[in-house]
Amino acid sequence: MTRSARRTRRMLSLGGLAAAALLTLSACGSSDSGGDSSGESGSSSSAERKPSGTVTVFAAASLKESFTTLGKQFEKAHPGTKVTFNFGGSDSLAAGITGGAPADVFAAASPKTMKTVTDAGDAAGAPVTFVRNQLEIATLPGNPDKVASLKDLTEPGLKVVLCDKTVPCGAAAKKALDASELKLTPVSYEQDVKSALTKVELKEADAAVVYRTDVKAAGDKVEGVEFPESADAVNDYPIALLKDAPNAAAAKAFIALVRSDDGQKVLTGAGFRKP
């Protein structure tokens, strides 16, 4: 065999070995890459399944009792989480959110107040109605003034409290009064439904138009009087994840609890109606 032939044969042999080595390295790299990708995916999925950290919920005052219960359930189901609440008039809460207050979830007492947040682009996705609420008259225990209807609240000398017209309970009361063609001048307008109810509990007022759920939560501190006009002023309660939520993953899990069968059981037990 000539020197030229031997050289050619040697080069072909080396080339084959190099190609085999490249194939081996490529296979290893592909295998390692696949393993890393799988690990990251599993870790991300695991994080989504296990909420952690603090969830900040802005919620209408009428949700205080039921949401507090749901917050405790959430923390028990997800160790390492904490739910903090800011309860108040839906309009002031909405103003806080659009003004930059840090929050994860907003639960409003009316679509109108939720619209303030969605119009400002501060909601992540479309809000969902999770319960409904109806008005009721709260009177002093034993109903000493014999209030039996919405019209009775217009009697001279009766001290009546209403929510401010800018908050959902006040807007609903106005709607019921307008539908009945009744004129009522309250002794005060309150900024949220709990403040209106407190006036009666402290005997600073004889009656207040509040939500059925608030009358139930007050127990024997007040007496509730239903009135048919309330059927014309039922409020839908929407809930939404906020766009800049600091803890979006846990916020989604809390909203899921609110909308779940267990969540609905707590809410209907508090007097709310299903949507």
C-alpha positions as CSV (number, residue, x, y, z in Angstrom):
1,M,0.0,0.0,0.0
2,T,1.4,3.4,-1.0
3,R,2.1,6.2,1.6
4,S,-0.7,8.2,0.0
5,A,-3.2,5.4,0.4
6,R,-2.2,4.8,4.1
7,R,-2.6,8.5,4.8
8,T,-6.1,8.6,3.3
9,R,-7.2,5.5,5.3
10,R,-5.9,7.1,8.5
11,M,-7.8,10.3,7.9
12,L,-11.0,8.5,7.3
13,S,-10.6,6.4,10.5
14,L,-9.9,9.6,12.6
15,G,-12.9,11.3,11.0
16,G,-15.2,8.4,11.9
17,L,-14.0,8.5,15.5
18,A,-14.6,12.3,15.7
19,A,-18.1,11.9,14.3
20,A,-18.9,9.2,16.8
21,A,-17.7,11.4,19.7
22,L,-19.8,14.3,18.5
23,L,-22.9,12.1,18.4
24,T,-22.2,10.9,21.9
25,L,-21.8,14.4,23.3
26,S,-24.9,15.6,21.5
27,A,-26.9,12.7,23.0
28,C,-25.7,13.5,26.5
29,G,-26.5,17.2,26.0
30,S,-30.0,16.4,24.9
31,S,-30.5,14.1,27.8
32,D,-29.2,16.6,30.3
33,S,-31.4,19.4,28.8
34,G,-34.5,17.3,29.0
35,G,-33.8,16.4,32.6
36,D,-33.4,20.1,33.6
37,S,-36.5,21.1,31.8
38,S,-38.6,18.4,33.4
39,G,-37.3,19.4,36.8
40,E,-38.1,23.1,36.3
41,S,-41.6,22.2,35.1
42,G,-42.3,20.0,38.1
43,S,-41.0,22.6,40.5
44,S,-43.2,25.3,38.9
45,S,-46.3,23.0,39.0
46,S,-45.6,22.2,42.6
47,A,-45.4,25.9,43.5
48,E,-48.7,26.5,41.9
49,R,-50.3,23.7,43.9
50,K,-48.9,25.0,47.2
51,P,-49.8,28.7,47.8
52,S,-47.6,30.5,50.2
53,G,-47.1,34.0,51.7
54,T,-49.5,36.8,52.4
55,V,-52.7,37.4,50.5
56,T,-54.2,40.9,50.8
57,V,-58.0,41.0,50.2
58,F,-60.0,44.3,49.9
59,A,-63.6,43.3,50.6
60,A,-67.0,45.0,51.2
61,A,-67.8,45.5,54.9
62,S,-70.8,43.2,54.6
63,L,-68.4,40.3,53.9
64,K,-66.5,40.7,57.1
65,E,-67.8,37.7,59.0
66,S,-67.9,35.2,56.2
67,F,-64.6,36.2,54.6
68,T,-62.9,36.1,58.0
69,T,-64.1,32.5,58.3
70,L,-62.9,31.7,54.8
71,G,-59.5,33.3,55.5
72,K,-59.0,30.9,58.5
73,Q,-60.0,28.0,56.4
74,F,-57.5,29.0,53.7
75,E,-54.7,29.3,56.1
76,K,-55.4,25.9,57.6
77,A,-55.6,24.3,54.2
78,H,-52.3,26.0,53.1
79,P,-49.8,26.1,55.9
80,G,-47.4,29.0,55.5
81,T,-50.1,31.4,54.1
82,K,-51.7,34.4,55.8
83,V,-54.8,36.2,54.6
84,T,-55.1,39.9,55.6
85,F,-58.2,41.9,55.0
86,N,-59.2,45.5,54.5
87,F,-63.0,45.7,55.0
88,G,-64.9,48.9,54.2
89,G,-67.2,50.7,51.9
90,S,-66.7,49.4,48.3
91,D,-66.3,52.8,46.9
92,S,-63.5,53.8,49.2
93,L,-61.8,50.4,48.6
94,A,-62.0,50.9,44.9
95,A,-60.5,54.4,45.2
96,G,-57.7,52.9,47.2
97,I,-57.0,50.3,44.6
98,T,-57.0,52.7,41.7
99,G,-54.8,55.0,43.8
100,G,-52.1,52.3,44.0
101,A,-52.8,50.6,47.3
102,P,-51.2,47.1,47.2
103,A,-53.8,44.3,47.2
104,D,-54.3,40.9,45.6
105,V,-58.1,40.5,45.5
106,F,-61.1,42.9,45.4
107,A,-64.5,41.7,46.4
108,A,-67.1,44.5,45.9
109,A,-70.8,44.8,47.0
110,S,-71.9,45.9,43.5
111,P,-70.8,45.8,39.9
112,K,-70.7,49.6,39.8
113,T,-67.9,49.8,42.3
114,M,-66.1,47.0,40.7
115,K,-66.4,48.9,37.4
116,T,-64.3,51.7,38.9
117,V,-61.4,49.2,39.2
118,T,-61.9,47.5,35.8
119,D,-62.2,50.9,34.0
120,A,-58.9,51.9,35.5
121,G,-57.3,48.7,34.1
122,D,-56.5,47.4,37.6
123,A,-58.2,44.0,37.4
124,A,-56.6,41.0,35.8
125,G,-59.4,39.5,33.8
126,A,-63.2,39.8,34.1
127,P,-64.7,39.9,37.6
128,V,-67.1,37.1,38.5
129,T,-70.3,37.4,40.6
130,F,-70.0,35.0,43.6
131,V,-73.0,35.9,45.8
132,R,-76.0,38.2,46.0
133,N,-77.3,40.2,48.9
134,Q,-80.7,41.7,49.8
135,L,-81.7,44.6,52.1
136,E,-83.5,44.3,55.4
137,I,-84.5,46.8,58.1
138,A,-82.6,46.6,61.3
139,T,-84.6,47.8,64.4
140,L,-83.9,48.0,68.1
141,P,-84.4,44.6,69.8
142,G,-88.1,43.8,70.2
143,N,-88.9,46.3,67.5
144,P,-90.4,48.8,70.0
145,D,-91.5,51.2,67.2
146,K,-93.5,48.5,65.5
147,V,-91.7,49.0,62.2
148,A,-93.4,46.6,59.7
149,S,-92.6,48.2,56.3
150,L,-90.4,50.6,54.4
151,K,-93.1,53.2,54.6
152,D,-93.0,53.0,58.4
153,L,-89.5,54.5,58.3
154,T,-90.9,57.8,57.1
155,E,-92.9,58.3,60.4
156,P,-92.1,61.6,62.1
157,G,-89.8,61.3,65.0
158,L,-88.3,58.0,64.0
159,K,-84.5,58.2,63.8
160,V,-83.4,56.3,60.7
161,V,-79.9,55.7,59.4
162,L,-78.9,54.9,55.8
163,C,-75.7,54.1,54.0
164,D,-74.3,56.9,51.9
165,K,-75.7,56.9,48.3
166,T,-72.2,56.4,47.0
167,V,-71.8,53.0,48.6
168,P,-73.8,49.9,47.4
169,C,-76.1,49.5,50.4
170,G,-77.0,53.2,50.1
171,A,-77.6,53.0,46.4
172,A,-79.8,49.9,46.9
173,A,-81.8,51.6,49.6
174,K,-82.4,54.6,47.4
175,K,-83.5,52.3,44.6
176,A,-86.1,50.7,46.9
177,L,-87.3,54.0,48.2
178,D,-87.6,55.5,44.7
179,A,-89.5,52.4,43.5
180,S,-92.0,52.9,46.4
181,E,-92.1,56.7,45.8
182,L,-91.1,57.3,49.4
183,K,-89.2,60.2,50.8
184,L,-87.0,59.6,53.7
185,T,-84.6,62.0,55.5
186,P,-82.2,60.0,57.7
187,V,-80.5,61.4,60.8
188,S,-77.2,60.4,59.1
189,Y,-75.6,58.8,56.1
190,E,-72.9,56.3,56.9
191,Q,-69.8,55.3,54.8
192,D,-70.4,51.6,55.1
193,V,-73.1,49.2,56.1
194,K,-71.4,48.2,59.4
195,S,-71.4,51.8,60.5
196,A,-75.1,52.1,59.8
197,L,-75.8,49.0,61.8
198,T,-73.7,50.1,64.7
199,K,-75.9,53.2,65.1
200,V,-78.8,50.9,65.9
201,E,-76.8,48.6,68.1
202,L,-75.7,51.5,70.2
203,K,-79.3,52.8,70.3
204,E,-78.2,56.0,68.5
205,A,-80.9,55.3,65.9
206,D,-84.2,53.5,65.9
207,A,-83.7,51.7,62.6
208,A,-81.3,51.3,59.6
209,V,-81.6,49.9,56.1
210,V,-78.8,47.4,55.9
211,Y,-78.2,44.0,54.4
212,R,-79.9,40.8,55.5
213,T,-76.5,39.3,56.2
214,D,-75.6,42.2,58.6
215,V,-78.8,41.7,60.6
216,K,-78.0,38.0,60.9
217,A,-74.4,38.7,62.0
218,A,-75.6,41.1,64.7
219,G,-77.6,38.4,66.4
220,D,-79.9,39.6,69.2
221,K,-78.4,43.1,69.1
222,V,-81.0,44.1,66.5
223,E,-84.2,42.8,65.1
224,G,-84.7,42.3,61.3
225,V,-87.8,43.3,59.3
226,E,-88.1,42.1,55.8
227,F,-89.8,44.3,53.2
228,P,-91.0,43.3,49.7
229,E,-89.4,46.3,47.9
230,S,-86.0,44.8,48.7
231,A,-86.5,42.3,45.9
232,D,-86.1,45.2,43.5
233,A,-82.7,46.2,44.9
234,V,-80.7,43.0,45.1
235,N,-76.9,43.5,44.9
236,D,-74.6,41.3,42.9
237,Y,-71.1,40.9,44.5
238,P,-68.2,40.5,42.0
239,I,-64.7,39.3,42.9
240,A,-61.5,39.8,40.9
241,L,-57.8,39.2,40.9
242,L,-56.0,42.5,40.7
243,K,-53.6,43.2,37.9
244,D,-50.5,44.1,40.0
245,A,-51.3,41.5,42.7
246,P,-48.1,40.9,44.8
247,N,-49.1,37.3,45.4
248,A,-51.2,36.3,42.4
249,A,-50.8,32.5,42.8
250,A,-52.2,32.5,46.4
251,A,-54.8,35.1,45.4
252,K,-56.2,32.8,42.7
253,A,-56.4,30.0,45.2
254,F,-58.3,32.2,47.7
255,I,-60.8,33.2,44.9
256,A,-61.2,29.5,44.1
257,L,-62.1,28.8,47.7
258,V,-64.7,31.6,47.7
259,R,-66.3,30.2,44.6
260,S,-66.1,26.6,45.7
261,D,-68.9,24.5,47.3
262,D,-67.2,25.0,50.7
263,G,-67.0,28.7,50.2
264,Q,-70.6,29.0,49.1
265,K,-71.7,27.0,52.1
266,V,-70.1,29.6,54.4
267,L,-71.5,32.5,52.5
268,T,-75.1,31.1,52.2
269,G,-74.9,30.2,55.9
270,A,-74.2,33.9,56.5
271,G,-77.4,34.9,54.7
272,F,-76.0,35.6,51.2
273,R,-77.8,34.2,48.1
274,K,-76.1,32.2,45.4
275,P,-75.5,34.1,42.1
